[in-house]
Amino acid sequence: MKTPLLTLGRLVLCFCAAIAIASAASLTGKWTAEFDTQIGVQKYTFTFKADGDKLTGKAAFERTDQKGEVDLKDVKVDGDKVSFTEPLRFQDNEIVITYQGQLAGDELKLTRTVGEFATEQLVAKRVVDAAEKPAPKK
């Protein structure tokens, strides 16, 4: 009698793992965003990668007169909910920028909280590779 219950338990675990991997896969790729802040317009390109159920990310940014790239931390997807953090070094201080939002198709709607200083809303759009785009109908 233990065998069917054990098999059912394994099946449930596999199903949960498959959902987590599918959610992670839906975030993978490049996303671009341009949004206005207290210090001016900022442009970001987020790149997310999945390795099994582990997610990693990078952000390339342009703000004021700075350009750079940073590794994102704590990248998580739970269904359509997304969260991650961006470490920011400003005047010898470490500030954490927290992103929380929702994945909606090819849009990532985010709330960005910069330490205790500012909160902004932004929408990042998925970058679709030209090879992935369907050919126009004739």
FINU-190249 format. One record per residue: residue in one letter; x, y, z of N, C-alpha, C in turn. Coordinates in steps of 0.2 Angstrom, whole numbers, plus 5000, padded with zeros to 4 digits. Layout:
<lodos>
aXYZXYZXYZ...
</lodos>
This chain:
<lodos>
m500449945000500050005000500450065000k501050065002501550125002501750144995t501750094991502050114984501550164980p500950154980500550204977500550274980l500550274986500650344990501250374988l501850334988502450364987502550384980t502250344975502250364968501850434967l501250434970500850494970501250554973g501650544978502050604981502550624976r502850574973503450594968503150624962l502550604960502150634954502050714956v501750724962501650794964502250834964l502750804967503450844967503650864960c503650814955503850824948503350874945f502750874946502250924943502450994946c502551004952502751064955503451094952a503851044951504551064948504451094941a503951054938503851074931503551144930i503051164935502751224935503351274937a503751264941504251314943504751324937i504951274934505351284928504951314922a504351304921503951344916503951414918s503851434924503751504926504451534925a504951504927505651534926505751544918a505551494914505751504907505351554904s504751574907504351634904504651694905l505151704910505451764911506151764907t506451714905507051714902507051754895g507651784894507751824888507851894890k507851944885507952014886507352054887w507352104891506752154892507052224892t506752264889506952334889506452384892a506752434896506252484899506552554899e506152604898506352674899505852704903f506152734908505652764913505952834916d505552874918505752944921505752934929t506352964932506452964939506653034941q506753034948506953094951507653124948i508053074945508653104943508653104935g508053094932508053094925507853024922v507853024915507652964912508152914912q507952854914508352794914508152744909k508652704906508552654901508952594904y508552534904508752474906508652414901t509152374901509052304897509152254902f508652214904508652164909508752094905t509252054907509351994904509251934909f508751894908508651834913508851774910k509151724914509251654912509051604917a508851554914508651494919509051434918d509251404923509651344923509251294928g508851264925508351224929507851264932d507851264939507351314942507751364945k508351374944508751434946508751484941l508651544943508651604939509151654941t509451684935509951734936509851794932g510051854933509951904929510451954929k510451994924510952054923510552114921a510752174923510452234920511052284917a510952304911511352354908510952414908f511252474911510852534912511252594909e510752644908511052714906510652764910r510952794914510652844918511052904919t510752964919511153034919511753024914d512353024916512953024912513252954913q512952904916513252844918512952784913k513452734912513252674909513552624913g513252564913513552514917513152444917e513352394920513052334920513152304927v512552274930512552244937512252174937d512452134941512152064942511552074947l510952054945510352054949510452004954k510052014959510051964965509351944966d509351884969508651854972508151854967v508251834961507851834955507351774957k506651794957506151744959505551754954v505251694952504651694949504151644952d503551674954503051624957502351634953g502251594948501651604944501851664939d501451714940501551774936501851834940k502051814946502351864951503151864950v503451914949504151924948504451964953s505051954956505451994960506151984960f506552044961507252034961507552104964t508252104965508552164968509152184964e509252244964509852274960510252314965p510852284967511352324971511552394968l511552444971511752514969512252544973r512852564971513352594975513352664973f513152714978513052784977513452814983q513952854981514352894986514552854992d514852794990515152754995514652714999n513952724997513452685001513152634996e512952574999512652524996511852534997i511552544991510852544991510552484987v509952454990509652404987509052434983i509052414977508452434973508052364972t507352374974506952314974506452314969y506352264965505852264960505352214961q504752224961504152174962503652194956g503452134953502952154948502552084945q502352094940501952044937502152034929l502151974927502351954920501651944917a501551984911500951984907501151974900g501251914898501451904891502151934889d502151984885502752014883502952074887e502552084892502652144897502852124904l503252164907503452144914503252214917k502752214921502552274925502852274932l503252324933503652324939503552384943t503652374950503652434954504452434957r504752484956505452494958505552534964t505852504969505952544975506652554977v506852614977507552634978507752654985g507952604989508052614996507452644999e507552695003506952735006506852795002f507152804996507152874993506552884988a506452824984505952834978505652774976t505052784973504752724970504452744964e504552704959504352714952504052654949q503552664944503252614941503552614934l503652554931503952544924503652484921v503652484914503452424911504052404906a504352344907504852314903504552274897k504752284891504452244886505052194883r504752134882505152084879505452094873v506152084872506452094866506352034862v506052034856505951974852506451974846d506851924846507351914841507051914834a507351944829507151944823506951874820a507451824822507351754820506651724823e506451754828505851724831505151754829k505251814825504651844823504351814817p503651804817503351774811503451814805a503551784799503551824793502951854792p502951914789502351954787501951914782k501251924783500851884778500751924771k500751894766500751924759500051924756
</lodos>
